Amino acid sequence: MSIRHGLLALLSPEPRYGYQLRTEFEASTGATWPLNIGQVYTTLSRMERDGLVSPGEEDDQGRVVYMITEAGRAEMERWFSTPVAQADRPRDELVIKLAMAVTAPGVDVGRVVQTQRTATMATLQELTRAKRSAAGGTAQRLVLDSKIFQAEAEQRWLDHCEAVLAANTEGAQS
């Protein structure tokens, strides 16, 4: 996810300072993507350099409030109107791990799959508990639903991997 674009979206209703942005980002995402406050200020600095935000005056506590510029609003609108392509998403480490496990000699691929299945099930349970106790509104629910669906899809894919491995083992024995 683009932190830059997320911060622009949070700035669109009204100016905010860095700590507010961090808190609201985490609340909106159900704290599934925690942000380091340094990352927030680094991103704000880059966005200021790029003309997407402008800083206001320091308040009596030394906090600088940032506001979105017209260029920032245009960038945010472009982001919202552009679909996320599969190619823009990071590489899937699990897919790479299993592909390498299949080709590496001496690796118990079934154990790799089972270890991942156990971890994914624990994550699914944790997300389900978080969803039941969530009071963060629609944004948080959508984020948790997405993570739950991803974990469920991963479990189905692991089932498929086991079936393919079993079929290949049976074929090799024939």
C-alpha positions as CSV (number, residue, x, y, z in Angstrom):
1,M,0.0,0.0,0.0
2,S,1.2,3.4,-0.8
3,I,1.7,5.3,2.5
4,R,2.1,8.4,0.5
5,H,-1.4,8.1,-1.0
6,G,-2.9,7.0,2.3
7,L,-1.5,10.1,4.0
8,L,-2.9,12.3,1.2
9,A,-6.3,10.8,1.7
10,L,-6.2,11.4,5.4
11,L,-5.2,15.1,4.8
12,S,-8.0,15.6,2.3
13,P,-10.7,16.6,4.8
14,E,-8.5,18.9,7.0
15,P,-4.9,19.6,7.9
16,R,-3.2,17.3,10.4
17,Y,0.2,16.9,12.1
18,G,2.3,13.7,11.8
19,Y,1.2,11.9,14.9
20,Q,-2.5,12.4,14.0
21,L,-1.8,11.0,10.6
22,R,-0.1,7.9,12.1
23,T,-2.9,7.3,14.6
24,E,-5.6,7.7,11.9
25,F,-3.8,5.6,9.4
26,E,-3.5,2.8,11.9
27,A,-7.1,3.2,13.0
28,S,-8.3,3.1,9.4
29,T,-6.4,-0.1,8.7
30,G,-7.2,-1.8,11.9
31,A,-3.6,-1.6,13.0
32,T,-2.7,-4.3,10.5
33,W,-0.1,-2.0,8.9
34,P,1.6,-0.1,11.7
35,L,3.5,3.0,10.8
36,N,6.7,4.2,12.3
37,I,6.4,7.9,13.1
38,G,9.7,8.5,11.4
39,Q,8.3,7.0,8.2
40,V,5.3,9.4,8.4
41,Y,7.6,12.4,8.7
42,T,9.9,11.2,6.0
43,T,7.0,10.7,3.7
44,L,5.6,14.1,4.5
45,S,9.0,15.7,3.8
46,R,9.1,14.0,0.4
47,M,5.5,15.0,-0.4
48,E,6.4,18.6,0.6
49,R,9.4,18.4,-1.8
50,D,7.1,17.1,-4.5
51,G,4.5,19.9,-3.9
52,L,1.8,17.5,-2.7
53,V,1.5,19.0,0.8
54,S,2.5,22.2,2.5
55,P,3.4,22.7,6.1
56,G,1.7,25.3,8.3
57,E,3.1,27.1,11.3
58,E,4.3,25.3,14.3
59,D,1.9,25.2,17.2
60,D,2.9,26.0,20.8
61,Q,3.9,22.3,21.3
62,G,6.2,22.4,18.2
63,R,4.0,20.4,16.0
64,V,3.7,21.3,12.3
65,V,0.3,20.8,10.7
66,Y,0.4,19.7,7.0
67,M,-2.3,20.4,4.4
68,I,-2.9,18.9,1.1
69,T,-2.2,21.0,-2.0
70,E,-4.1,21.1,-5.3
71,A,-1.4,18.9,-6.8
72,G,-1.7,16.5,-3.8
73,R,-5.5,16.4,-4.3
74,A,-5.0,15.6,-8.0
75,E,-2.5,12.9,-7.1
76,M,-4.9,11.4,-4.6
77,E,-7.8,11.4,-7.1
78,R,-5.5,9.8,-9.7
79,W,-4.7,7.1,-7.2
80,F,-8.3,6.4,-6.3
81,S,-9.3,6.2,-10.0
82,T,-6.5,3.8,-11.0
83,P,-6.8,0.1,-10.4
84,V,-4.0,-1.7,-8.6
85,A,-2.3,-4.1,-11.1
86,Q,-1.1,-7.5,-10.0
87,A,2.4,-6.5,-11.3
88,D,2.4,-3.5,-8.8
89,R,2.1,-5.8,-5.8
90,P,5.2,-7.2,-4.1
91,R,6.4,-10.6,-4.8
92,D,4.7,-13.4,-2.9
93,E,7.4,-14.9,-0.7
94,L,5.4,-18.0,0.0
95,V,5.0,-18.8,-3.7
96,I,8.7,-18.3,-4.2
97,K,9.5,-20.4,-1.1
98,L,7.4,-23.4,-2.3
99,A,8.7,-23.1,-5.8
100,M,12.3,-23.3,-4.5
101,A,11.4,-26.1,-2.0
102,V,10.1,-28.2,-4.8
103,T,13.4,-27.9,-6.7
104,A,15.9,-28.0,-3.8
105,P,17.2,-31.4,-3.0
106,G,16.4,-32.8,0.5
107,V,13.6,-30.4,1.4
108,D,10.5,-31.9,2.8
109,V,8.0,-29.8,0.8
110,G,5.1,-31.4,2.7
111,R,6.5,-30.1,5.9
112,V,7.0,-26.6,4.4
113,V,3.3,-26.6,3.4
114,Q,2.1,-27.9,6.8
115,T,4.2,-25.3,8.7
116,Q,2.7,-22.6,6.6
117,R,-0.8,-24.0,7.0
118,T,-0.5,-23.9,10.8
119,A,0.8,-20.3,10.7
120,T,-2.0,-19.2,8.3
121,M,-4.7,-20.9,10.4
122,A,-3.3,-19.0,13.5
123,T,-3.4,-15.8,11.6
124,L,-7.0,-16.5,10.4
125,Q,-8.1,-17.1,14.0
126,E,-6.4,-13.9,15.2
127,L,-8.0,-11.9,12.4
128,T,-11.4,-13.4,13.2
129,R,-11.1,-12.5,16.8
130,A,-10.0,-9.0,15.9
131,K,-13.0,-8.6,13.6
132,R,-15.3,-9.6,16.4
133,S,-13.9,-7.1,18.8
134,A,-13.3,-4.3,16.2
135,A,-15.1,-1.1,16.9
136,G,-13.2,0.9,14.2
137,G,-16.0,1.3,11.7
138,T,-16.3,0.4,8.1
139,A,-12.7,1.1,7.0
140,Q,-11.3,-1.2,9.7
141,R,-13.9,-3.9,8.9
142,L,-13.0,-3.9,5.2
143,V,-9.3,-4.2,6.0
144,L,-9.9,-7.1,8.3
145,D,-12.3,-8.8,5.8
146,S,-9.6,-8.5,3.1
147,K,-7.0,-10.0,5.4
148,I,-9.4,-12.8,6.3
149,F,-10.2,-13.5,2.7
150,Q,-6.5,-13.6,1.8
151,A,-5.8,-16.1,4.6
152,E,-8.7,-18.3,3.5
153,A,-7.4,-18.1,-0.1
154,E,-3.9,-19.1,1.1
155,Q,-5.4,-22.1,2.9
156,R,-7.2,-23.2,-0.3
157,W,-4.0,-22.7,-2.3
158,L,-2.0,-24.8,0.2
159,D,-4.7,-27.5,-0.2
160,H,-4.1,-27.3,-4.0
161,C,-0.3,-27.5,-3.4
162,E,-0.7,-30.7,-1.4
163,A,-2.9,-32.2,-4.0
164,V,-0.4,-31.4,-6.8
165,L,2.5,-32.8,-4.7
166,A,0.6,-36.0,-3.9
167,A,-0.3,-36.4,-7.6
168,N,3.4,-35.9,-8.6
169,T,4.5,-38.4,-5.9
170,E,2.0,-41.0,-7.2
171,G,3.0,-40.4,-10.8
172,A,6.7,-40.8,-9.9
173,Q,6.0,-44.1,-8.1
174,S,4.1,-45.6,-11.1
